[in-house]
Amino acid sequence: MLTRSRCKVHWKTQDATGWRTRNEEMPAKERGCALLADRHLGLVEGVRGLLETEFEAVVVVGDEVSLFESARQLHVAMAVVDLSLRRGDGLGLIRRIRSRFPQLKLVALSVHDEENVELAAIEAGADGFVLKRSIATDLLPTIDAVFAGSAM
């Protein structure tokens, strides 16, 4: 089990050049802990591997209860959440995450490639959106954009 201190996120750090704010891109491994919420086991290990290149630790959950409990206890920097985690109400899930954890960076994943799905996810509170079929090429650039303050 990961400890709270290992995943605690420090949004401001001081280095020789001064303070780095959360709106600036944070280098890999300084981003703290990521939370991956997806119940599709075939995809999870690949996504986890990608996230491990950018984050100190990656916690994988497969249900909504574990998602909220892990986000609360571990103080994660980012959550990557499959819209189908909550059957029939993925947008409601995004809204609940956003209301309970307003500072959390949030990327939504979906198999649905209709433009209205992406727009709805962003309107619900996601900072970024990635199609599952494009995870290998789009997830890390989307994460970089979210940390840089420019949602995709």
PyMOL commands that set and color helices and strands:
alter all, ss='L'
color gray80, all
select helices_A, chain A and resi 4-7+41-52+64-74+83-85+90-100+115-124+132-148
alter helices_A, ss='H'
color red, helices_A
select strands_A, chain A and resi 13-15+18-20+33-37+57-61+78-82+105-110+128-131
alter strands_A, ss='S'
color yellow, strands_A
deselect
rebuild
show_as cartoon
